[in-house]
């Protein structure tokens, strides 16, 4: 990416907005050098710890009899749950990263310590930031944002492999290093003892806040010399689910919360057919170990005019061919954007005439009825409204929206971005900009994904079905709602860890991740709803302040009235964000 910041910026506020280049897990940095006041996480989101009158109190009051009652209750709950499902909510935070990212609330240790983790289907490790990490001991734009784990205060913490056994890096250059450990992890309504995770005692977030991560990919991709059970495998081995399978429902960008359902499918969260497709194998090894599917057709409907970008591509490994029009894509919840090859990007960008050369536009263009339609595997069409891939841009320090022009119109970023550098693996990354409109079932055991059009903002009662183990489990669970399912995966599938790990499962003292809407989002991550012209999904704004949203599932004032930065001020903000001086050239 090349960005030139010079005196010519004074001529136009729009020209001061940087070109879009969204790396994996990229974070917006601070607008100034001033340090942020750190907030106690107990003030950021609902607490998850048990109330004083919880299990410990019950056992203390009723002794052996009370303990026996609790054990019997847990055994009965687990008997009913065995081979079932567990669900937790996920939420979008636009203010922490350029284009947003999806997070989940979990707990770690005894007593439980609250943690926020990025939900990431593009990686495989679970890790938390350690309280002793230098980034967690400072105040500022690179400090820990999603909670810190204190191993000294957990009575069940055990180190498995000393630092630097856990050593991982991401596409934006961020790194995390530390030991591997085991402890009790709480997710949804279960607490599982013996779960392995990385403890980042050294964390370097190159572009913003440090946040933990829950990798949900094949364990073959873990940052460890010795493969270990990650969360999908833990839930299966512990008997909570039947297989390594989970469903992701991110929901509409205007709504704060979606969900991840391990072991099952919620039929109320999608509309139409649920098509099951084989994942593509690695084109060199021939093994399936990433969530790579294929887009076989793409069209755009802008201003009532339909434009075909490409169609008629291959559905199998032939899609990796240089001359095949299909696009192999990694379905990655840990990335905000969809990166598109230059040839296709030119076609799609020319259809969206209101997107400027830097990849920005006024946010008023996101609700004009435009859309993109993709066909996956030649089987299922998914339509993505423009508001899902044209999203507001915020100042990470103040949570205020950035202005697009001198009128104060809020700036939005276009999350269909041109590929800057080939991945070297034959596929592009398809992130949240598209996944918001999809209901996706990730079936690791069978090397498949099942895709449907998401029923965003669903108000229907949940209709959850448990998926049995084995081939055809999805079709068996959903029944007639599945379009002709692929019989079986013909390529080798990365297997689960064949180890001796044992897990103890109990009912969580309080359900983790049950908050919805604004309540699920940390206080310091919520957009500023007090700026001029604030407007939320379900609320309206005018005058000097905007009304809070009346929708229970919406973030009040998600698109706030923009603070109109002077040309020099916004240029300085960009220089800070990019870590360069005015007049510098970044290659």
N, C-alpha and C positions, 0 to 999 in steps of 0.2 A: 504494500500500500504506500502510496506517496501522498503526503499532505504538506502543502506549503502555506505557512502562516507569515504574512507580511503586512505592510502598511495598507495595501490595497483592500484589506478586510474592512476598513472604515467605510468603504463605498456601499456595502450591503451587509445587512445582518444575516441574510440567507447564506451568503457565501462563506460565512464564518462557521457554519455547521460542517463538521468533518465528514469525509467519505465513510460509508458504512463498511466495516470489516469486523464481523462478530465472531470471535473465536469461542471455542468451547469453554463454558463457564465464565465468559468474560464479564467483568464487573465495572460499573462506572466508578471513577475515582472522585475524590473530594473536589469541590469548586474552589477551595482556598486551602492555605497551609494551616489554618486554624484547626486545632485538635477538636475532635468530637467528644462531648461529655458522655462517658460510658454509662449505660443504664443497667441496673440490675435486671436480669432476665425475668425475674418474677413480676416485673412491671411491664414486660413486653408482650406476654401472652398468657392465657389461662394456665394455672399450675396443674401438674399431673400427679403430684404426690397424694398419698392417701391422707384422709382426714385423721385427726387424733383417735377417733373412735373406729379405727380400721382393724386389720388382722392382729397386730401386736396387742392393741388394747383388749380385743376380744379374748385372746389367749391368756392375757394377764388376769382378766376378770374371772374366767371360767376354767383356767388351768388345763389339765389333761383332757377333760371332757370337751372344753371349748376347742382345743386343738384338734381333737378327733372330729368334731362337727365340721370344722373348716376343711380338714383333709377329705372328708366324705363329700362335702360340697364340691371341692375342686375336682375330685375324681369323677363325680357325676357330670360336671360341666365338660370335662375333657372327654368323657366317654361320648357325650352327645356331639362334641366338636370334632372328634377324631375323623380324619379324612374329610373335613369340612372346609370352612372358609374363615378368613380373618380380613377385616377391612379397616383402612384408616384414611382420613382425608388428606388431600394435598392442596397447596395454595400457591397462587402466583404472586410474585413480588416484582413489580416493574421498577421500583426505586432502587433496588440493590444491583441490578444488572441491566445493560443496554438490551432492551427487548424482552426482559423478564426472565424468570426461571421458576421452576416448581419445587416446592419444599414440603417436607413432612415433619411432624413432631414425633419424636420417640424419646425413650428414657434409657439410661445406662447406669448400672451399678446398684448397690444396696447401701443406704436408701436410694431411690431413683433420682437421677440427676437429669434435668430437662436438656434435650439436645434438638437442634434443628439441622436437618440434612437435605442436601439437594437430591432429588429423585432422578437417578441416572441409569437409563437402559443401555448407555454406551460404554459403561465400565462395570467392574465387578466387585470392588472392595467396599466394605463398610468402614468408615473411619470418622473419628472425632478429633477436634483440636484439644490439646492438653492445656491445662491451666498454666503450666510452666513454659509453654511456648512463648518466645519473645513477642510474637504478634498478639498474644493474649494478655500481655502485660503493659501494652501501650494504649494510648488513646489516639485515634486517627483513622484515616481512610483505609488502612491496610490491617486494621485490628480484627480480632475475632468477633463475629457477628451472630453466629448461630448457637452460642452456648460453649461452655468449656467443661472438659471432664477432668475431675480431680481424683486421681487413682488412690490417693492417701485416705480419702474419706469413704471409700467403698469397701465394705467388709468382704465382698465376694470377688474382688479383682485379683486376677492371676496373670502374670506375664508369661507368654508362650515362647517368644523369641525376641531377644534384645535388639535394640536399635543398632544398625539401620535395616533390620529385616523388612520393615515396611518402608518402601521407597517408591513413590509414584509421581508422575508428572502429567500435565494436561496440555491441550493444544494451544493454550494462551501463554504457556511457559510457567504456570504455577506449579509448585512442588510441595510435597508433604513427606516427611521422614520421621520415623520413630520405631518403637517396638510393635510387635503383634501381642495382643492380650486377649483374655477371655473374661466375660462378666455376664451379668443378667441384663438382657435387653428387653424393653417393653415396647410393643407395637400393637395398636388396636386394643383388644381386650385380653391379650396374652402377655405373659412374662416368661422368657426362656433363659434358663441358666446354661452357661457353657458356650455362648456365642463368641466367635472370634472376630476381632476387628483391629484395625490399625489405630494407633494413638499418635497423632502428629505432634511430636515435641518440637519439631522444626517445621514451620509452615510458611511458605513464601507465596503470597497471592500477588501476582504481578500487576493486576489491574483493578484491585478493589478489595472489598471485605473478605476475610477468611471465613469459610463456612464448611462444616463437615459434609459428608456425602454418603449416600446409600447406593452402591452399585448393584444393578439387578441383572447384569449380563451373565454369560456362561463363566463359571469359575475358572475355566482354562485361561481367562484373560486377567487373572489376579496379579497384583504386584507382589508376588511371593514365589520363592523358589520351590516351596512345598505347597501344593494346591490344598485348599481347605474349603469346607462348606460355607457358601455365602448365604444371604437371606433366603432366596427361593429354595435352596437345598436344605437349610436348617428347618424351615417350616414343613417340608416334606418328611425329613428324617425324624422330626419330633412328632409326627403323626397329626399335625394340625391341618395339612392339606394332603391330597392324594398324589400330587405330582408337582413338578417344577413348572407351575403355570400361574399366571396372574393377568388381570385385566386392568387397563389404564383408561381413565376417563378424566381428561384435564378440564373439560367444560369450556364454555365461552370465555373470551378474554375479559368481558365486562363483568363476569362473576368471579368472586374471590376464590372459590373452592371447587375442587373436583375430588376424585378418590382413586385409590388403588385397592383392588380386591384380589387377595391371594386365594387360589384354589377354586375360583368360581367365575361366573359371568352374571352380570346384572342386566337382564333383558329390557328393563325400563330405560336404560341409558343409551340405547341406539334405536335406529329406525331402519326398516327394510331388511335386506338379507345380510347375514354375517358370512362372508366368504373366507374359507380357509385356504391359505397359500403356503407352498413350501418355501422356506428360506433358501437363499442362494448360498452355495458353499464358497469358501475362500478359493479364488481362482487359481491359486498356486498349489495349495495342499489338498483341495477337494473335500475339506471338512467343514461342516456347519458349526460355527462357534460365535457368530455375531448375528444381529437382527437385520440382515440385509434382504430387502425385498426389491421389487422392480416396478417402476412407473412406466407403463406402456403407452400412455397417451396423456396429453395436456392441452387444455384450451383455456382461454380467458374471455370473460364476458364483461366488457367495459362500456358504459354508456349505452347499453342495449345492443352493442355490436359484438358478435362472437368471433374470436380469432383462434384458429387451430395452430398450436405451437409445434406439435409433432404427434404422430400416431403410428400404429402398426409395428411396434418393436417386438423383440423376442421376450418370452417370459422365463426362459431358463438361463443357463450359464452363457449362452450366446450373447446375452445382453452386455457382457463385458467387452465384446468386440468393438474395435475402434469405429467401425462404420455402422453399428447398430444404433438406431434412434432411441431405443429404450434407455432409461436411466436407473441403474442400480442405486439404491439409497439405503443408508443406515438409519433405522427408526430410533432416534436418539432424544429422549426427554431431557437430557442434560445440555442440549444446545437450543438456542432461541430461534435461529434462522434456518432456512433451507438454502444451501449453497447450490448454485446451478452453473453448468458449463457456460462459457462465454457466448457460444453460438445460440443456445436456448435463451440465455438471459437477454440478449439483444432483442429477441422476438417478443418476450414477455414485457420488457421495459417499454418497448415502443407502443404496446397496447395501453399501458398505464401512463398516459401522456402527462399527467399532473405530478409524477415523481420527478424531482430534479436530478441533476447530474451527480449530486452527492448522496442520493438515496433517501431524501427527505421530502416531505410534503406537509401542507396544512392539515391538521387533524380533521377538519370538516370534510375531507375527501374519503374518510373511512366508512362513512355511513350512507353512501350514495347508491347502494345496491349492486356494486360491482363484485365479481367473484372469479375464482379459478377452479376448474374441475380437473381432477386427476383420475386416471384409471390405473388400478394396481393389479398386476399379474394378469391383465386381460379379463378380469372377472368382476371387479367391483369399482363403481364410480363414487368418488367423494367430492363434494362441492365445498369450497372454503370461501366464506364471505370475506371481503376485503378488510373488515375490521379485525380479523384474526391475524393478518400479517401486516397491517399498518397500525402501529401502536405508539402511544405517547412516549416521549423521552423526558427524563427527569434529572434534576440536579441532585446528586446523591447526598449532598450535605444538608440541603434544606427540604428535600422532597417536593420541591416546586417544579412545575412543568417548564420546559424551555420554550422560548418564543421562536416562531418560525420567521416572522417578519416584524417590521416596525409597528404594525397595528396591534401586536400582542397576541396574534393567533397562535395557539399551541402548536408545537412542532411534533410531527410523528415520523417514525422511521419505517422504511420499507424492508420487511424481513425476508423477502426473496432477493438474495444477494448473489452477485457474480463470484464464481470460484476464483480466488486469488492464486491458489497453488494447489495442484493436484494432490490428493491424499496418498497416491502411490498404491492404493489398494483397489482401484477400479470402481469406487463408489463415492457418492456425495453424501453429506449429512443432511437428513431431513428432520428438523427440530420442531419445537412447540408451535411455531407459526402455522404449521400444517396439522400437527397431531391434535390440536385443540378441536378440530372438526371431525376427528376419527375416534371410534371406539376400537381399541386394539387389544386382542388377547395374545399374550406372549406365551407360547407353549414350547419350553426348552426341551422337554423330554422327547417330543415328536419333531423338533426342528421346523416348526411352523408358526405362522401368525394368522389370526383370524381378524378381518377388518370389516367395519361397517360405518355408515354415516352416524356420527354421534347425535343423540337427541339432547342438544344443549339446553341448559336451564330447565331440565326435566322436573316437573312437579308431580310425576306419578309416584305411587308407592313403589319401593324397591321390589324387584322380581328376581331374586338371586337363586341361581341353580348351581349346585356343586358339580364340578367336572370330574368324572371318574378317570382313573389311570388308564394308560394304554392308547393304542391307535383309535382314532375316531371318537375320542372322549368328548370333544367339543360338540360334534354332531349329535352324539347321544344325549348330551345334556340339554341342548337347545331344541333339538327335534326339527320340525319342518321349517324353522326359521333360518336354516343354514343352506346357502346356495351350494351347488355341487361341490363337495369338499374333495380336496386332493386326497387320494387313497393313502399314500404314505410317502415319507421322505426317502429318496433313493440314494442320497449321499450319507456318508458317515456323520454322526452327530456327536458333538463333544459330550462326554458322559459326566455324571456327577462324581464327586469324590468318593472313592471306595475306601473309606477309612473306618476308624473305630470310635469316632466321636459320639458321645452320648449327651442328650439334652434333657433337662428337667423342665417341664411345662406346667405353669400354674395360671390361674386367672389373675389378671392384673388388679391391683388394689383399686385403681380407677382407670377407666378407659382412656387410652392415649390417642390424641388426634381426632377427637370427636367434635371439636368446635367447627362451626361453619361461618361462611361470610366473613365480615370484617373481624369478628372475634378470633378467627384462626390466624390472623396476620399480626406479627409483632408490632407493638405500638410505633417503634421508630422506623418501621418499613412502610407505614401507611402514607399515601400521598397527602400533601397539604391541602385540606379542603376549605381553607379560609381565604385563598387568594381570589383576586377579582375574577368573576365569571366562572366560578367553580361549578362543575357539573358531574354528577355521578350516574351510574346506570340505575334508572328509576328515580333520580332526583333531578332538579333543574337548578340553574344558576343565573343570577342577574345581579346588577348593581355591584356593591362592594363585597359581596360574599355569596357563596353558593349554598343551596340547601343540601342537607345530607340526604343520601339515598333512602327512599322508602322501601326498597327491596331488601329483604332479609339476607339474600345471598349475594348482595352487591357490595363493592367497596365504595363507601360514600366519597363522592368527590374524586373518583379515580382520575378523570381528566380535569385537572385544575386549571383555573385561569392562569395564563402565563405571566411570568415576570418579564417585562421587556428589558432585556439587557442592552446597554449601549454597545456599539461596535467594539470599543476597546475592552469593555468588560467581558463580553462573550469570547473575544479572542484570548483573553487571559485565562478564562475557564477552560477553553480547549487546550491551551498550552499546558495547563496543570494536568488535565485529563490524560494528555499524551506524554507528559513528562519531558516536554521540550520547551525551548524559549521562543519568543516571537521572532519570526524570520528564519526559523530553523527548517530544514528539509528532512523529513523522515522517509527512509526507503523501506 
